Amino acid sequence: MTRHTCLALSALLILAAPQIATPQASQPYSQVNPLATAKPPQPLSSIRGSDKAPITILAFSDFESFPCARSASVIDGFLQQTRDIRVIFKHAPAALNPNAMLAHEPALAAGAQGKFWEMHDTLFENQTHLTHAYLLGYAKSLGLDLAAFERALDNHTYRPIVERDLSDSAGLGVTTTPTFFVNGRRLVGPQGYASLGAVSESLLAGIPPDKRVQPEIVAAGPAQQIDLSHAPTRGPATAPISLVEFSDFECPYCAQTAPVVRQLLAAYPAQVRFAFKHYPLPMHKESPLAHEASLAAADQGKFWEMHDLLFATQAKWVQARSSANGAESEPVPTLRDDRIAKATQLNLDVARFTQNLDTHHFKTQIDADRQEGNRLGVDGTPFFFINGHAISGGAGLSDFKHLIDAALKESTSTPVR
């Protein structure tokens, strides 16, 4: 798709988006503050992220809107990758949608039982099935108190919150969904990683490090046993320190961390053994094939060469795929062709590589890594373990060195295998 076609499609999506419902009385812009605590208050259940996060995204959304569902997946990706963003979901159902109010009230009813975001995801995944009977089925599958849930729906207990959000949207001039306000900057229409990420990163660049959310470097709890029998590794097997990364080849933060890992291995050549585990995030639809390509290269003894090449070219590839930034005479290659080109660049047996790619020969191994990551509590990428202890936040080179030095003093056991 050319850049001009992409821009035209985005314009059509925005222009064709249904007008959102308008309550009987709406306040003027000057009197509307979506973060205000006026009754009814913004329920805490519809807020995700740290209350100390320097970036707040107001997301005016509609559960029956496909562009809203697509953008919700993008937002979820950002929340998994950084603690510096919080999201406030604002209800803005379209007036023409047959289940407008009915699709939003159950999310709040579930939120009253601590499962707003679980219902949020379920509603977006089942946009064509939002009648009363289906909603009760979703509540049952989420383990909610069905009697309380149904009572809230029948009595429209949470409709005032939906109407309040609609009033806020009218006051802010929101006429289509999704519409986002990123620290007050308006973004209209479905947003991808390129556009939303550019705004977020520009805002974060102007925020001093001490004003950002400081992650807990090491999570509490006992060391976890991690299966490294099939994991690509660097460093001696006898090293006293095991550094394990659950990573995603489409994650920009993973690409930024890759050079840090190389510096660590150079600084601790005999003390650290590094292992790579595959954890493609659900919102990164093209990532699984990149992981399969890395294992197809590993089958020919060149995992790390493919690993480094995928991360080195990630930014260029993601930008080309998300924004179709090339000229019409230079179409973006397919994902498969790009991986095969990389295999050729690494002097692999291309026929063997392609067969492994086309038959998804290594998909089972990637799925096993992802399932293990879920069991271990991996909730985003990159996610590291040092001798089985989880690092719950992103760490820089100095942080890693501090942790490794401390582990070297305390370590009396063999590496995690």
Phi, psi and omega in degrees: 000132180282166180298318182294321178296318181298315180295320179295320179296318179298319179297319179295320179300319181290315183290328183274352182297137181294148177290138182283157180295150180238126178292166183301320180234126179236145182276152173293160184307318185297340183259359184260128173225103185299340181264001183292159181259021177297150182291142349284142183290157175294117183296137180299335181296337182261018177241130177239144179105168182290141176289352177264359182299134182284346180242127177243128177250116170273122182245104175276115193220164183225123184295343179264004183262124178296315177301326178294319179297319180295318180290328178298324177295321178295315179300317180300322178298317179295322180294330178283339186259344182211147176264003184267008180234136169238150183238133174246116181278127179243130184280120180220064181293143179286141183297328184276347181287129187298330182251031189312296182288321185298333180282340184259326181299322180294331177296319179288324176296322176290323179298327178295341176252018174082017184226045178299310187287331174294318177290322175308310181294319181296318180296319179292328180284344184230051188297335181267003181228077185236026175282171186304316183297317178297319182298321177295323178295320178295318180299320179295317181295335179270001177073030181278163172287103188296322182296315180293321180296312182292324178297319179295323178291312184295325181269359182051046184302323188255008179299324178302328179291319177297316180294324176297317179296322177296322177296318176300317182296320178296317180295330180270001178078021179281123181239346179224160176237147357280151170230134183240147169238110181259102188049039177095346179278122184279132173233119185254132177095174182298137183244140176258183180296326183294310184286311181293322179294322181296317179294315182297315182293323179294324177290317180295328180298333181266006181256122180302146181307324182286351178262356180269164182290122180273118182287153169285122188289315180240128179285150178285165176114167182288162177294141180265146173274124184241131181280112180249016185297332180244007185276136171297137183227156171229142181100161185289144179295340181272002182299139180287343182247126175255120177247115183244131178243129167265119194225165182224121184293347178258000182274121182296329180289328175294320178296323179290331183278335183306315178296328178296318179297318178299320178295323178296316181295326177289325181281334181231064188296330181254349187260342186236132170247123183255134178233141182253128177240140186274125179216066177296127182287147184302327183281348179266087188294335183265353184294318183307320181291329175294321178292321176297322178296322180295323179283329174295326175288322178299327178299341177246020174079019184227045178298310188291330176294317178290320177306310182293322181291320179297317179288324182293330183255006186301310185300316180296318182292312182298318180296318181295319182287325185276329184242359182046056191279352182281167177286163181299331181279355180232074182294150178289129180294156176294161180301316180298315181296323179297316180294322179293322177298322177293323177298319177296318179299329181268008178060039176276165170288101190294322180297314179295317179300313182296320179298316178297323180291313185290331179268000182052046186300329186254011181300321182299320180294320179294317178299322180295319177297318182294319178296321178294320177301318178298319179295326182277356179090017176295125183235015179173177180228150353286149179230124186245153170232132173249114185049040176088351180268129186284140170258109189276349179232165178293136182236143176270183184301315182295323178297314179300315181298319179299316181292319180293317179299320179293320180292326178296324180288328185264339189288126175229006183247170178283161181297154174295132182237000000 
